[in-house]
Protein backbone atom coordinates (compact mmCIF):
# COMPACT_ATOMS: atom_id res chain seq x y z
CA UNK A 1 0.00 0.00 0.00
CA UNK A 2 1.33 3.40 -0.95
CA UNK A 3 1.95 5.97 1.77
CA UNK A 4 -0.17 8.54 -0.09
CA UNK A 5 -3.35 6.47 -0.06
CA UNK A 6 -5.93 7.32 2.55
CA UNK A 7 -6.85 4.51 4.93
CA UNK A 8 -10.10 2.76 4.09
CA UNK A 9 -13.17 3.88 6.02
CA UNK A 10 -14.02 1.45 8.79
CA UNK A 11 -16.82 -0.94 7.90
CA UNK A 12 -20.03 -0.17 9.76
CA UNK A 13 -21.96 -2.93 11.38
CA UNK A 14 -25.68 -2.76 10.50
CA UNK A 15 -27.85 -0.63 8.27
CA UNK A 16 -27.03 2.89 7.24
CA UNK A 17 -28.58 5.61 5.13
CA UNK A 18 -31.92 7.31 5.16
CA UNK A 19 -34.20 4.31 5.04
CA UNK A 20 -35.98 1.85 7.29
CA UNK A 21 -37.77 3.36 10.27
CA UNK A 22 -35.79 6.58 9.81
CA UNK A 23 -38.16 7.46 6.94
CA UNK A 24 -41.01 8.14 9.39
CA UNK A 25 -39.33 10.96 11.34
CA UNK A 26 -38.07 12.38 8.02
CA UNK A 27 -41.66 12.54 6.74
CA UNK A 28 -42.68 14.19 10.02
CA UNK A 29 -39.93 16.78 9.66
CA UNK A 30 -41.01 17.57 6.10
CA UNK A 31 -44.67 17.94 7.08
CA UNK A 32 -44.10 19.96 10.28
CA UNK A 33 -43.19 23.29 8.61
CA UNK A 34 -46.04 22.87 6.13
CA UNK A 35 -48.50 22.35 8.99
CA UNK A 36 -46.89 25.27 10.82
CA UNK A 37 -47.50 27.60 7.89
CA UNK A 38 -51.14 26.53 7.79
CA UNK A 39 -51.46 27.11 11.55
CA UNK A 40 -50.29 30.70 11.17
CA UNK A 41 -53.81 31.38 9.91
CA UNK A 42 -55.01 30.77 13.48
CA UNK A 43 -53.45 34.10 14.42
CA UNK A 44 -55.11 36.08 11.59
CA UNK A 45 -57.93 37.46 13.76
CA UNK A 46 -55.58 38.90 16.37
CA UNK A 47 -55.01 42.19 14.53
CA UNK A 48 -58.30 43.73 15.57
CA UNK A 49 -58.26 42.17 19.07
CA UNK A 50 -54.65 43.08 19.90
CA UNK A 51 -55.37 46.67 21.08
CA UNK A 52 -57.95 45.31 23.55
CA UNK A 53 -55.45 43.05 25.31
CA UNK A 54 -53.45 43.83 28.44
CA UNK A 55 -49.67 44.18 28.32
CA UNK A 56 -49.14 40.67 29.68
CA UNK A 57 -51.55 39.18 27.17
CA UNK A 58 -49.81 40.97 24.30
CA UNK A 59 -46.41 39.77 25.52
CA UNK A 60 -47.70 36.21 25.82
CA UNK A 61 -49.13 36.20 22.28
CA UNK A 62 -46.00 37.69 20.70
CA UNK A 63 -43.82 35.16 22.54
CA UNK A 64 -46.15 32.31 21.58
CA UNK A 65 -46.12 33.25 17.91
CA UNK A 66 -42.34 33.67 17.93
CA UNK A 67 -41.69 30.35 19.66
CA UNK A 68 -44.15 28.58 17.37
CA UNK A 69 -42.31 29.97 14.33
CA UNK A 70 -39.04 28.65 15.72
CA UNK A 71 -40.36 25.24 16.78
CA UNK A 72 -42.62 24.37 13.86
CA UNK A 73 -40.99 26.13 10.92
CA UNK A 74 -37.37 27.18 11.47
CA UNK A 75 -36.10 24.26 13.60
CA UNK A 76 -37.54 21.52 11.34
CA UNK A 77 -36.01 23.17 8.26
CA UNK A 78 -32.62 23.36 9.98
CA UNK A 79 -32.99 19.74 11.09
CA UNK A 80 -33.79 18.68 7.52
CA UNK A 81 -30.64 20.40 6.28
CA UNK A 82 -28.59 18.59 8.93
CA UNK A 83 -30.34 15.32 8.13
CA UNK A 84 -29.71 15.42 4.38
CA UNK A 85 -26.09 16.42 4.99
CA UNK A 86 -25.82 13.50 7.44
CA UNK A 87 -24.41 15.69 10.16
CA UNK A 88 -23.37 14.08 13.42
CA UNK A 89 -25.27 16.74 15.36
CA UNK A 90 -28.64 15.83 13.81
CA UNK A 91 -29.79 13.06 16.21
CA UNK A 92 -28.98 15.04 19.36
CA UNK A 93 -30.57 18.26 18.04
CA UNK A 94 -33.63 16.28 16.92
CA UNK A 95 -33.97 14.91 20.46
CA UNK A 96 -33.62 18.39 21.97
CA UNK A 97 -36.20 19.76 19.52
CA UNK A 98 -38.67 17.00 20.38
CA UNK A 99 -38.36 17.49 24.12
CA UNK A 100 -38.51 21.29 23.89
CA UNK A 101 -41.60 21.05 21.69
CA UNK A 102 -43.44 18.95 24.27
CA UNK A 103 -42.38 21.19 27.15
CA UNK A 104 -43.45 24.25 25.16
CA UNK A 105 -46.91 22.80 24.42
CA UNK A 106 -47.57 22.03 28.07
CA UNK A 107 -46.07 25.30 29.30
CA UNK A 108 -48.05 27.25 26.71
CA UNK A 109 -51.31 25.77 28.01
CA UNK A 110 -50.45 26.59 31.61
CA UNK A 111 -49.46 30.18 30.81
CA UNK A 112 -52.46 30.68 28.47
CA UNK A 113 -54.82 29.65 31.27
CA UNK A 114 -53.09 32.08 33.65
CA UNK A 115 -52.99 34.98 31.18
CA UNK A 116 -56.50 34.53 29.78
CA UNK A 117 -58.48 33.20 32.77
CA UNK A 118 -61.74 34.80 31.63
CA UNK A 119 -61.58 33.14 28.21
CA UNK A 120 -60.96 29.66 29.60
CA UNK A 121 -63.27 30.10 32.57
CA UNK A 122 -66.60 31.71 31.79
CA UNK A 123 -65.67 32.51 28.17
CA UNK A 124 -66.41 28.97 27.09
CA UNK A 125 -63.08 28.46 25.27
CA UNK A 126 -61.76 24.92 25.70
CA UNK A 127 -58.20 24.73 26.92
CA UNK A 128 -57.78 21.22 25.52
CA UNK A 129 -59.58 21.35 22.19
CA UNK A 130 -59.16 18.57 19.61
CA UNK A 131 -56.25 20.27 17.81
CA UNK A 132 -54.36 20.84 21.05
CA UNK A 133 -54.86 17.24 22.17
CA UNK A 134 -53.61 16.00 18.76
CA UNK A 135 -50.50 18.20 19.04
CA UNK A 136 -49.76 16.94 22.55
CA UNK A 137 -50.17 13.31 21.45
CA UNK A 138 -47.89 13.95 18.47
CA UNK A 139 -45.25 15.51 20.75
CA UNK A 140 -45.50 12.67 23.30
CA UNK A 141 -45.06 10.06 20.55
CA UNK A 142 -42.06 11.98 19.23
CA UNK A 143 -40.46 12.04 22.68
CA UNK A 144 -41.31 8.45 23.64
CA UNK A 145 -40.52 6.76 20.32
CA UNK A 146 -38.42 8.93 17.99
CA UNK A 147 -36.11 10.57 20.51
CA UNK A 148 -34.87 7.18 21.83
CA UNK A 149 -34.66 5.93 18.23
CA UNK A 150 -32.43 8.87 17.27
CA UNK A 151 -30.20 8.33 20.29
CA UNK A 152 -29.97 4.51 20.24
CA UNK A 153 -30.51 3.27 16.68
CA UNK A 154 -27.65 1.60 14.86
CA UNK A 155 -28.95 2.98 11.54
CA UNK A 156 -28.89 6.53 12.92
CA UNK A 157 -25.41 6.02 14.39
CA UNK A 158 -24.15 4.65 11.05
CA UNK A 159 -25.83 7.34 8.94
CA UNK A 160 -24.96 10.57 10.73
CA UNK A 161 -21.18 10.56 10.71
CA UNK A 162 -20.07 13.88 9.21
N, C-alpha and C positions, 0 to 999 in steps of 0.2 A: 504494500500500500504506500502510495506516495505521501510525503509529508504535507503537501499542499491540499490534499483532499480533506474535506470536512468529515468528521465522524458521522456515522449513520445515526438517524434519530432512533431513540429507543422504541422498541415495539411496545404498543399499548395492549394491555390485556382487556378484552371486552369490546363492546360496541363504541363507536364514536361517530360524530357528525350529527347534524340536525335531522333526527328521525326518531322512530320509536315513540315512547311516551312524551318525549321532549316537544313533539309537534303540538300537543294540546296547550301548554303554556305559551308557545309561540303564537298560536291562533288567538289566545286570550290577549296577548300583548298587542297584536294587530288590531283587534276589535275595540280595545279599551279607549284609545284616543277618538275613534269614530263615535263611540257611544258618548264620550265626554263632550264632543262638539254638539251632538244632538241635545244633551242635557243643558247646555248653555241657554237654550230656549226657555228653560224653567225660570231664569232670572229676568226675562224680557219685561215682565210687568212691574219690576222694581223701580223703574224710572220715575213714575208718577207717585209712588208710595214713599220713596226715599226721603223727601223733605218732611214727611210726617213722623219719621222715626227719631228716637232719642239718639244721643251720641254713642252710647254703648251698643245699641242695635245697629247703627250704621257701621261701627267698627267691626262688629261681629260679621255682618254681611260681606264687607269688603275682604276681611280675612278669609272667610269661607270661600268666596269666589276665587281668591288668589290661590289658596291651598288646593282647591279642586282643580284649577288649571295646572298646577304643578303635578299633582298626583294622578290625574286621569288623562292628561295630554302630554305634558313635557317629559315627565319621567318615563312613561312607556316608550316614547319615541327615542329617548336616549338609550334605554335598555335594548330596544331593537337594533340600534346602531352597534352597541357592544356585542349583542348576540350574533349578528351577521358577520362581525369582524372577529368572532370567537375569542373575545377578550377574557382573560383570567378573572377580571373583576366582575363579570356579569353575574355569576351565581350568587355571590355575596350581596351585590347591590339589588338583585331581584328579591332576595330574602328580606333585606331591609325595607324595600318598597312595599312588599306585601304586609309586613308587620305594621309599618307606619300607616298604611291605608286602613287597616282594621282599627288601629288605635284612633285615627282621625275620625272615622265614622262614628265610633262610640262616643268619643269626646265631643264631637259636633252635636250629637243628640242631647247630651247632658247640658252643654252650654246653650243650645237653642231653647231648651225648656226653661233655663234660668233667665235668658235674655228676653224671651217672648212668653212670659207666663200666662198672659191674658189670651193669647192665641191658642195655646195648647190646653188651657183650662176651660173657660167658658166659651171660648171662640169656636169650639167644635173642630179644630184642626187636629188630625191624628198625628201623634209623634211617630208612631211606627206604622206608616202606610205601606201598601204592598211594594212599592218601589224601594223604599228604605229597607224593608225586610229582605228583599231580593239582593240588594247590595251588601247587606251584612252577611248573608249566607254565602255569597260569592267571595267575600273577603275571608270568611272563616275557612272555606274550602281551600283558598289559596294558601293560607297560613298552615293549615293542618296537613295538606297533601303536597302542594307544589314547593313550599319552602323546604321541607325535609328532602324532597326529591332533588332540588337544586344543590343542596349541601351534601347529600350522601350518594347520589347516583354515580355509577361508574361511567355511564355514557356522558354525563355532564363533565365529570372530571377529565375524561379523555378528549372531550370536544373543545373546552375552553382552556387553551394552553398558551395563548399569546399575550 
